[in-house]
Amino acid sequence: METKINDAIRQALQQFGEKYFIEEALNKNKVIQDLDNYDRDLLEAFISNETLKSNFTINVAGNIVMQTNKLIELFEADEYWQDSYTKYSKKIGLTAGGKFIDESTDVVLDFPYKDTVLKASMSKEDTDKDDLRPDEPFLNEVIAKEEIDVLLDNKILVNAKKYDKSGEHEVDSFSDEDNLIIKGNNLLALHAIKEKYFGKIKLIYIDPPYLFKEHKEEDTFNYNSNFHMSTWLTFMKNRLEVAKELLVEGGTIWISTNEDGMHYLKVLADTIFGAEKFLGTTPRRTRYGKSDVPFNYSQDFDFLLAYSNVDEQNQVIGRRVERDYYISDDYPNRPWRLADLTTQRNFKERPNSYFTMIDPKTKKEYPASKKRTWAVTKETFQHYYDNGYIVFPDDYDFLNITKPYARKFKDEDLASGKLSSVISDFAIKDFLQELLNNSTNRSGNDELNKLIENETFSYPKPENLIKSILEVSTNENDIVLDYFMGSATTQAVAHKMNRRYIGIEQMDYINTVSVPRLQKVIEGEQGGISKDVDWQGGGSFVYVELMEKNRGFLKSIRDTKTQAELHSVFDFMLKEAEIDFRVDLEAVKETLHELSFDDQKRTLIKIIDKNQLYYNYSEIDDENVRDLISDSDYAFNKSFYDEGGE
C-alpha cells in the first residue's frame, strides 16, 4: 500500500543509495536496526522530510524529537510493506506481530484492524449486485494519518431546507435552536458536526446494523449487515469514539443490539466509555415466540446497552414520579406521603439502629428487625419524631399501617430535585412494562404503516420504546442524537416530547420515509405516542446533504451501456475524480481495453477513492467548487461552521 507516508519514507531512504534496499525491495530490517540505534544520518534524513517531520516528531522545550518507536511500529507492519526484504540475522525463534515472543511485554485482547478507520458506506448504491461494488480500505491510523485527516474533515453541506407547518423553504443560515437532519455517511457527518456539538448532546440512541451469525430478516435496516466480526467491531468503534466526544457531562448513550453481538459490543464499549461508566443492560421483547428456530429455542429479546461519561455517584437517569400525597389537619399546607423507615443493613452493621421504637402517644412498642434495622438511630429518633418525620399506626384513622413509617413532605420532594431510580423503584415499573411487553417490532411496523406506505422497514422500533428512554434520560430542550436514523422514530418522538434532535442517514429512503414522517409530525399526526403526550403539531427541522463528489462517478459508471459511454466517463474521471492512492493509474490506462465490458466497469469502480465521496469544507472557496454551490448553500455553510457570511 503506497500512502503519502510510505512515499515520503522511500524518498528519504533513497538518498542512501542501496543501503536500505536489496535490488528494489526495501530491507526494512536494516531500517529498524538503524532506527533502534538512533543512526544520526537516517534521523536527519527523516526530520528533513516535512511529511515525516509532521507525523513522527514532537517538540520538547523547543527541541525536535523523533518518535522512533512509531516509525519502528510502521516498518513492522508487514501488510504495508509487501515487497520488503525481511531477514532476522543471528536469531531464530517464534514471532508474533513482527516481534520475537521473548521481546513482547504486553498481552492484550486484540482484533484485526483495531487501529484503523473504516468509512463503511451503508448504502446499496455503493454496494450493488453483480459484484460492481467498491473495496473500502481500512485506513491505518499511523500509516495513513493524512488520508484519514482528509476523510474526516468537515464536509460541504448542500440542498439546505427548513420544514415547518407552512411547508418547505430554502434556508441560508443555521440556528443553535434548529433541529437537524443530515443525509450522508454517518461517520463523516459525525465528524462534520463534532466541533459545533462537542459536549452538548444529552442522549444518543442508536440502532446500528446488528452482527448476525447469518443474515436474518430481523435486521432493521436494508444495510450491508453481513459484517465479519473484526469489520463490525471496527465499524462500531470508529463511530462510538466520536459519539463519546459529543456527550454533555452526565449524558448517556443507549445502543440497541442483538444476542449475537451483545457481548462483543459490551467489551468494545467498555474500552471506549470505561467499564465503570456502564449503566446496565435492559432487555426488550421483540416478538412473542416463534416455532421454527435453532435448537427449538425462541430468543424473543434484543438488548439495550447504556453508558454514561461520569461515575456512579451521579444521577444520570431517573424519573419524576407523580405521587399521591395526604393532607392532614396537623400539616394543612404541607401534603405528605409515607416512605419506608427501615434500611437494608442488619443489626450487626447498624447496632445503634437496632432498638425498640416506642410510640410516645400510645406507648406501643415496635421492635427492630435483625435483618432490616430502623433508618434512624436510638439517639436521633426524638429529633425526627419532633419534626414530624415519623408516623405511627395510631396517628391517623385513614391510614392502614401496622408499623412506623417515615413521612416525606411534598415541598421537600420538589426542592431536592432527586429522581426516582429506574427499574428498581416500584412506582415506575411501567418502564420495564413498556420494554418487556409494549415495544415489539410489530408495534413499530404498525405505527409506521399507518403514517406512510412502507416496504423499506420490516422492523422499525416503536415510538413508546424511545419515549421510555427519553423520559428517564432527558428533559425538555435537551439535544437527542440518532446517527442511524432509519425511519426517524427517534426524531419523531423527540419532536413530540419537545426535545431538540439530530438525525443522520445515508440511504435514499430518508427522502421517501424519514423526512415525510417528520413532516406529518409537524402537521400533528396522532399515531404512536401522540395521544400520550397530547401532541398537537408544530415545530420545524433543517435538512441538509453532504455534497457528493466521487459518488456521482460511481453512478455514471453503473449507468453506462456502451464502451464509448464508459470511456467518456473514464476520461472525465482522469480530470476530476479522486483516485484511490493505492492504484497504479498508468497500468489501468494501458490494460483497461483488454478487459470485458463488465470487468472494465468493475475496475473503474474499484479505483475510485471511496473515502473521497464528498467535498471537504476546506474546498468551498475553490473556484471550481464554488461554482457548484448556490449562494444560499454557501451562506448556510458559513453560518453552520460559524464563519459568517460571504
C-alpha positions in Angstrom: 0.0 0.0 0.0 1.6 3.3 -1.1 0.4 6.0 1.2 1.9 9.5 1.3 3.9 8.5 4.3 5.2 5.4 2.5 6.2 7.6 -0.4 8.0 10.1 1.9 9.9 7.2 3.6 11.1 5.9 0.3 12.3 9.3 -0.8 14.2 9.7 2.4 15.8 6.2 2.2 16.7 6.5 -1.5 19.2 9.3 -0.5 21.4 6.5 0.8 21.5 4.6 -2.5 21.4 0.8 -2.0 22.0 0.9 1.8 18.3 0.2 2.6 17.4 -1.7 -0.5 18.1 -5.2 -1.8 17.5 -4.7 -5.5 14.2 -2.8 -5.5 12.9 -4.4 -2.3 13.1 -2.5 1.0 15.4 -4.0 3.6 13.2 -2.9 6.4 15.2 -5.0 9.0 18.2 -2.7 8.3 16.0 0.4 8.7 14.6 -0.9 12.0 18.1 -1.7 13.2 19.4 1.8 12.4 16.3 3.5 13.9 16.8 1.4 17.1 20.4 2.6 17.2 19.5 6.2 16.6 21.6 6.4 13.4 22.3 10.2 13.0 22.2 10.3 9.2 19.0 8.3 9.0 17.3 10.5 11.6 18.4 13.7 9.9 17.0 12.4 6.6 13.7 11.7 8.2 13.5 15.0 10.0 14.4 16.9 6.8 11.3 15.4 5.1 8.3 17.7 6.0 5.7 14.8 5.8 7.7 12.6 8.2 8.6 15.5 10.4 4.9 16.5 10.9 3.8 12.9 11.6 6.7 11.4 13.6 8.2 14.2 15.7 7.2 16.2 18.8 8.5 19.5 20.1 10.0 19.3 23.6 11.2 22.6 25.1 12.0 23.9 21.6 13.8 20.7 20.5 12.6 18.4 17.8 12.4 14.7 19.0 11.9 11.9 16.5 9.4 9.3 17.7 11.4 6.3 16.5 9.1 3.9 18.3 6.2 4.9 15.9 8.5 4.5 12.9 9.6 1.1 14.0 6.0 0.0 14.5 5.2 1.2 11.0 8.1 -0.8 9.5 7.0 -3.9 11.4 3.5 -3.8 9.8 4.1 -6.4 7.1 0.9 -5.8 5.2 2.0 -2.3 4.3 5.5 -3.4 3.0 4.7 -6.5 1.0 7.7 -6.1 -1.3 10.1 -5.6 1.6 13.1 -7.8 2.3 12.9 -9.3 5.8 15.7 -11.2 7.5 16.4 -11.9 11.1 20.2 -12.2 11.5 21.8 -14.2 14.3 18.5 -15.1 15.9 15.9 -17.8 15.3 12.6 -18.1 17.2 8.9 -17.7 17.4 7.5 -14.3 16.5 4.1 -12.5 16.8 3.3 -9.2 15.1 6.8 -8.9 13.8 8.5 -9.2 17.2 10.1 -12.2 18.9 7.9 -13.5 21.6 10.6 -13.1 24.3 10.7 -9.4 23.4 7.0 -8.9 23.9 5.9 -7.3 27.2 2.2 -6.8 26.7 -0.6 -9.3 26.4 -3.8 -7.7 25.1 -7.2 -8.6 23.8 -6.8 -7.8 20.2 -8.7 -7.9 16.9 -7.6 -7.1 13.3 -8.0 -3.6 12.1 -8.4 -2.1 15.6 -6.0 0.7 14.7 -7.9 1.6 11.5 -10.7 3.7 10.3 -13.5 2.2 8.1 -15.8 4.6 6.4 -18.2 1.7 5.7 -20.7 3.1 3.3 -24.0 1.7 4.2 -25.9 2.4 1.0 -26.8 -0.2 -1.6 -25.8 2.4 -4.2 -22.3 1.8 -3.1 -22.6 -1.9 -2.9 -24.7 -3.3 -5.6 -25.4 -6.6 -7.4 -23.1 -8.3 -9.9 -20.0 -7.6 -7.8 -20.0 -4.0 -9.0 -19.0 -2.9 -5.6 -16.1 -0.9 -4.3 -13.4 -2.0 -2.0 -13.4 0.2 1.1 -9.9 0.2 2.6 -9.2 0.1 6.2 -7.0 3.2 6.8 -4.4 2.6 9.4 -4.3 5.5 11.9 -0.5 5.8 11.8 0.4 4.9 8.2 -2.5 6.7 6.6 -2.8 9.6 9.0 -3.0 12.2 6.3 -5.6 10.3 4.3 -7.7 9.9 7.5 -7.4 13.6 8.2 -8.8 14.4 4.8 -11.5 11.7 5.2 -12.8 13.1 8.5 -12.5 16.8 7.6 -15.7 19.0 7.7 -17.9 18.5 4.7 -19.7 21.0 2.5 -23.5 20.9 3.2 -25.9 21.5 0.3 -29.6 21.5 -0.5 -30.4 23.2 2.8 -34.1 23.4 3.5 -36.3 24.1 6.5 -39.5 22.3 7.1 -42.3 23.8 9.2 -46.1 24.0 9.3 -46.2 26.1 6.1 -44.1 23.6 4.1 -40.6 23.5 2.7 -38.3 26.6 2.5 -34.8 27.4 1.2 -32.6 28.4 4.2 -29.3 30.3 4.3 -28.5 30.2 8.0 -28.5 27.8 10.9 -29.5 28.5 14.5 -28.4 26.5 17.5 -32.1 26.0 18.3 -32.7 24.2 15.0 -33.4 20.5 14.7 -31.0 19.0 12.1 -31.4 16.1 9.6 -28.3 15.2 7.6 -28.2 12.9 4.5 -24.8 11.3 4.1 -22.3 8.8 5.5 -22.8 8.9 9.3 -19.1 8.6 10.3 -18.3 11.6 8.1 -21.4 13.5 9.2 -20.5 12.9 12.9 -17.1 14.5 12.3 -18.7 17.4 10.4 -20.9 18.3 13.5 -18.2 17.4 16.1 -17.0 21.0 16.7 -20.4 22.5 16.8 -22.0 19.9 19.1 -18.9 18.9 21.2 -20.1 18.2 24.7 -23.7 19.3 24.1 -25.6 16.1 23.4 -27.7 14.8 26.4 -28.8 11.5 24.8 -27.5 9.3 22.0 -29.8 6.4 21.0 -28.6 4.2 18.1 -30.0 1.1 16.5 -27.0 0.1 14.3 -26.8 -2.9 11.9 -26.7 -6.0 14.1 -23.9 -8.5 14.0 -25.6 -11.7 12.7 -24.1 -15.2 12.6 -26.1 -15.4 9.4 -28.3 -13.0 7.6 -31.8 -12.7 9.3 -34.9 -10.8 8.4 -34.8 -9.1 11.8 -32.1 -6.7 10.6 -33.8 -3.3 11.0 -32.2 -1.7 8.0 -31.6 -2.5 4.4 -27.9 -2.0 5.1 -24.8 -4.1 4.5 -25.3 -6.0 7.7 -23.2 -9.2 6.9 -20.1 -7.9 8.6 -17.2 -10.1 9.7 -16.6 -9.8 13.4 -13.5 -7.6 13.1 -15.1 -5.4 10.5 -18.2 -4.9 12.6 -16.2 -4.1 15.7 -14.1 -1.5 13.7 -17.2 -0.1 12.2 -18.8 0.4 15.7 -15.5 1.6 17.3 -15.0 4.4 14.8 -18.5 5.8 15.4 -18.6 5.3 19.2 -15.4 7.1 19.7 -16.6 10.3 18.1 -20.1 9.9 19.6 -18.4 9.9 23.1 -16.9 13.3 22.4 -20.4 14.8 21.7 -22.0 13.8 25.0 -22.5 16.5 27.6 -21.2 15.7 31.1 -23.7 13.3 32.6 -25.2 12.4 29.2 -25.9 8.8 28.2 -25.7 6.6 25.1 -28.1 3.7 24.6 -27.2 1.1 22.0 -29.7 -1.5 20.6 -28.1 -4.8 19.8 -28.9 -8.5 19.5 -27.7 -11.6 21.3 -25.1 -12.4 18.6 -23.3 -9.1 19.0 -24.1 -8.0 22.5 -21.2 -9.5 24.5 -18.6 -8.5 21.9 -20.1 -4.9 21.8 -20.0 -4.8 25.6 -16.3 -5.5 25.7 -15.6 -2.9 22.9 -17.9 -0.2 24.6 -16.2 -0.9 28.0 -12.8 0.1 26.4 -14.3 3.3 24.9 -16.5 4.6 27.6 -15.0 2.7 30.6 -16.4 -0.3 32.3 -17.1 1.8 35.4 -19.4 4.0 33.2 -21.7 1.1 32.2 -25.2 1.8 33.4 -26.7 -1.6 32.7 -28.3 -4.0 30.2 -32.1 -3.7 29.5 -33.9 -6.4 27.6 -36.6 -5.5 25.0 -39.2 -8.0 23.8 -39.2 -8.2 20.0 -41.8 -10.8 19.5 -43.9 -13.4 21.3 -42.4 -16.7 20.4 -41.5 -18.5 17.1 -41.5 -22.2 16.4 -39.1 -22.5 13.5 -35.9 -21.6 15.4 -32.4 -23.2 16.0 -32.3 -25.7 18.9 -36.1 -25.2 19.2 -35.3 -22.2 21.5 -37.0 -18.9 20.6 -34.9 -15.9 21.5 -37.6 -13.2 21.7 -35.4 -10.3 23.1 -32.8 -7.9 21.9 -31.0 -5.6 24.3 -30.1 -2.1 25.2 -26.6 -1.3 26.5 -26.3 2.0 28.3 -23.3 4.1 29.2 -22.6 7.5 30.6 -19.4 9.6 30.9 -19.5 10.2 34.7 -19.1 8.0 37.7 -21.8 6.1 39.5 -22.3 8.8 42.1 -24.1 10.9 39.5 -27.8 10.7 38.8 -27.7 10.4 35.0 -31.1 8.7 34.7 -34.3 8.7 36.7 -38.0 9.7 36.6 -40.1 12.3 38.2 -43.0 10.1 39.5 -46.5 11.5 40.1 -47.1 10.5 43.7 -50.2 10.6 45.8 -49.9 12.8 48.9 -52.1 13.1 52.1 -53.4 16.3 53.5 -54.0 16.3 57.3 -55.1 18.9 59.9 -51.8 18.9 61.7 -50.0 19.9 58.4 -52.7 21.8 56.5 -50.3 23.4 54.0 -47.8 20.6 53.6 -49.0 17.5 51.7 -47.1 14.4 52.7 -46.5 10.8 51.8 -45.3 7.6 53.5 -41.9 6.0 52.9 -40.1 3.0 54.4 -38.4 3.7 57.7 -36.1 0.7 57.6 -32.8 0.1 55.9 -31.2 -2.9 54.2 -28.4 -3.1 56.8 -28.7 -5.7 59.6 -28.3 -5.3 63.4 -24.5 -6.0 63.2 -23.9 -3.4 60.6 -26.1 -0.7 62.4 -26.2 -1.6 66.1 -27.4 1.9 67.0 -30.4 1.5 64.8 -31.4 -1.9 66.4 -33.7 -0.8 69.1 -37.4 -1.0 70.1 -39.3 2.1 68.8 -42.0 3.3 71.2 -45.0 5.5 70.2 -44.8 8.5 72.5 -48.6 8.8 72.5 -49.8 5.2 72.9 -46.6 3.7 74.4 -46.9 0.8 72.0 -43.6 -0.9 71.2 -42.3 -1.7 67.7 -39.1 -3.9 67.8 -36.5 -3.6 65.1 -35.8 -6.4 62.7 -32.4 -8.1 62.9 -32.2 -8.2 59.1 -33.5 -4.6 58.4 -32.9 -2.1 61.2 -34.5 1.3 61.5 -33.3 4.1 59.2 -32.8 6.3 62.3 -30.7 5.6 65.4 -31.9 5.5 69.0 -30.2 8.8 69.6 -31.8 10.6 66.6 -35.3 9.2 67.0 -36.7 12.0 69.1 -35.4 14.7 66.7 -37.1 13.1 63.7 -40.3 12.5 65.6 -40.5 16.1 67.0 -40.1 17.4 63.4 -42.9 15.3 62.1 -40.8 12.8 60.1 -42.1 9.6 61.8 -45.7 8.4 61.6 -47.1 5.6 63.9 -50.1 3.3 63.1 -52.4 5.1 65.5 -51.7 8.7 64.3 -54.4 8.8 61.6 -57.7 6.9 61.2 -57.3 7.0 57.4 -54.0 5.0 57.4 -53.9 1.3 57.3 -50.4 0.5 58.6 -49.0 -1.8 61.2 -45.6 -0.4 61.8 -43.9 3.1 61.9 -43.2 4.8 58.6 -41.2 7.8 57.5 -43.1 11.0 56.5 -41.9 12.8 53.3 -43.2 16.3 52.6 -44.1 17.3 49.0 -42.3 20.6 49.3 -39.1 18.8 50.2 -39.5 16.3 47.4 -39.7 19.1 44.9 -36.9 21.0 46.5 -34.5 18.1 46.4 -34.9 17.5 42.7 -34.0 13.9 43.3 -35.2 11.5 40.7 -36.6 8.0 41.3 -34.3 5.2 40.3 -35.1 3.4 37.0 -36.5 -0.1 37.1 -35.8 -0.9 40.8 -38.4 1.7 42.0 -41.8 0.1 42.4 -43.5 3.3 41.4 -42.1 3.2 37.9 -42.5 -0.4 37.0 -44.1 0.8 33.8 -40.6 1.4 32.4 -40.0 -2.3 32.3 -43.6 -2.9 31.3 -43.0 -0.8 28.1 -39.8 -2.5 27.2 -40.8 -6.1 28.0 -44.3 -6.1 26.7 -45.3 -3.0 24.7 -42.3 -2.3 22.4 -42.3 -5.2 20.0 -41.1 -4.9 16.4 -44.6 -5.5 15.1 -45.8 -2.4 17.1 -43.2 -0.2 15.4 -44.1 -1.6 12.0 -47.8 -0.9 12.5 -47.1 2.6 13.6 -45.1 3.4 10.5 -47.5 1.8 8.1 -50.3 3.9 9.4 -48.3 7.0 8.5 -46.5 6.1 5.3 -46.9 3.2 2.8 -43.7 1.4 3.8 -41.9 -1.5 2.2 -38.4 -0.5 3.3 -38.5 -1.2 7.0 -39.6 -4.6 8.3 -39.0 -4.0 11.9 -38.7 -0.3 12.9 -38.5 0.5 16.6 -41.9 1.5 18.2 -42.3 5.1 19.5 -43.0 4.1 23.1 -39.6 2.4 23.3 -37.9 5.7 22.5 -40.4 7.6 24.8 -39.4 5.3 27.7 -35.7 6.1 27.2 -36.2 9.8 26.7 -38.3 10.0 29.9 -35.6 8.6 32.1 -32.6 10.3 30.5 -33.6 13.7 29.2 -35.5 16.9 29.9 -37.3 19.3 27.5 -34.9 21.2 25.2 -32.1 18.6 25.7 -30.4 17.5 22.4 -31.0 13.9 21.2 -28.8 12.3 18.6 -29.5 9.2 16.4 -26.9 8.7 13.7 -28.6 5.5 12.4 -31.8 7.5 11.8 -33.7 4.9 9.7 -37.4 5.7 9.6 -36.9 8.6 12.0 -38.6 7.1 15.1 -36.2 8.8 17.5 -36.6 12.1 15.8 -40.4 11.9 15.7 -40.6 11.1 19.4 -38.1 13.8 20.4 -40.1 16.3 18.3 -43.3 15.4 20.1 -41.6 15.5 23.5 -40.1 18.9 22.9 -36.5 17.7 22.7 -34.1 19.1 20.2 -32.6 16.4 17.8 -30.1 15.5 15.2 -30.6 12.6 12.7 -28.1 11.2 10.2 -29.0 8.8 7.4 -27.3 7.9 4.2 -29.9 5.8 2.5 -32.2 7.4 -0.1 -35.3 6.4 1.9 -34.5 9.5 4.0 -36.5 11.4 1.4 -39.3 8.9 0.9 -39.9 7.7 4.5 -37.9 9.6 7.2 -38.5 13.3 6.1 -42.1 12.7 5.1 -42.7 11.1 8.5 -41.4 14.2 10.3 -43.5 16.4 8.1 -46.5 14.5 9.3 -45.4 15.0 12.9 -45.3 18.8 12.3 -48.8 18.5 10.8 -50.0 16.9 14.0 -50.3 13.2 13.2 -51.9 11.2 16.1 -50.1 7.9 15.8 -47.5 6.4 18.2 -47.2 8.4 21.4 -49.1 11.5 20.2 -52.1 11.0 22.4 -50.0 10.2 25.5 -48.1 13.5 25.2 -51.1 15.5 23.8 -49.3 16.2 20.6 -50.9 19.0 18.6 -48.3 19.6 15.8 -45.9 22.4 15.1 -42.1 22.9 15.2 -39.5 22.6 12.4 -36.3 21.0 11.3 -33.5 21.8 8.9 -32.5 19.2 6.2 -29.0 19.2 4.5 -26.9 16.8 2.5 -23.2 16.2 2.4 -22.1 17.4 -1.0 -21.4 14.5 -3.2 -18.1 14.1 -5.1 -17.0 10.7 -6.3 -20.4 9.1 -5.7 -21.6 10.7 -8.9 -18.9 8.8 -10.8 -20.0 5.5 -9.3 -23.5 6.1 -10.6 -22.3 7.2 -14.0 -20.1 4.0 -14.4 -23.0 1.7 -13.5 -25.4 3.5 -15.8 -23.2 3.2 -18.9 -24.5 0.9 -21.7 -21.6 1.1 -24.2 -17.8 1.1 -24.4 -17.9 4.7 -25.8 -20.0 5.9 -22.8 -17.7 4.2 -20.4 -14.5 5.6 -21.9 -16.1 9.0 -21.9 -16.7 8.6 -18.1 -13.2 7.4 -17.6 -11.8 10.4 -19.4 -13.8 12.7 -17.1 -12.6 10.7 -14.1 -9.0 11.3 -15.0 -9.7 15.1 -14.9 -12.0 15.4 -11.9 -12.2 12.2 -9.8 -10.2 11.3 -6.8 -8.4 8.0 -7.5 -7.5 5.5 -4.7 -3.9 6.3 -3.6 -3.0 2.6 -4.0 -3.8 2.4 -7.7 -1.2 2.3 -10.5 -3.2 4.6 -12.8 -0.8 4.2 -15.7 -1.2 0.4 -15.6 -5.0 0.8 -15.6 -4.8 3.0 -18.7 -2.7 0.5 -20.5 -4.7 -2.6 -19.7 -8.3 -1.5 -19.4 -9.1 -2.2 -23.0 -8.1 -5.8 -22.6 -10.9 -6.5 -20.2 -14.6 -7.3 -20.9 -17.1 -4.5 -20.6 -18.3 -5.6 -17.2 -14.8 -6.0 -15.9 -13.9 -2.6 -17.2 -16.8 -1.2 -15.1 -15.7 -3.2 -12.1 -12.2 -1.9 -12.5 -13.2 1.8 -12.7 -15.5 1.4 -9.7 -12.7 -0.1 -7.7 -10.1 2.6 -8.5 -12.3 5.5 -7.3 -11.3 6.7 -3.8 -14.3 5.7 -1.7 -13.0 7.9 1.1 -13.4 11.0 -1.1 -17.1 10.6 -1.9 -17.9 14.1 -0.5 -16.4 17.6 -0.8 -14.5 18.9 2.2 -15.5 22.3 3.6 -11.9 23.4 3.1 -12.6 23.4 -0.7 -15.7 25.6 -0.5 -13.8 28.7 -1.8 -12.0 26.9 -4.6 -13.2 28.3 -7.9 -14.4 25.1 -9.4 -16.2 24.1 -6.3 -17.8 27.4 -5.5 -19.5 27.4 -8.9 -21.3 24.2 -7.9 -22.8 25.7 -4.8 -25.8 28.0 -4.6 -25.4 31.3 -2.9 -27.9 30.3 -0.1 -26.0 27.0 0.5 -22.7 28.9 0.6 -24.1 31.2 3.2 -25.6 28.3 5.1 -22.1 26.6 5.3 -20.5 29.8 6.6 -23.3 30.1 9.2 -23.1 26.4 10.3 -19.3 26.4 10.7 -19.5 29.8 12.4 -17.5 31.8 9.8 -20.1 34.4 9.0 -21.5 35.3 5.6 -19.8 36.0 2.3 
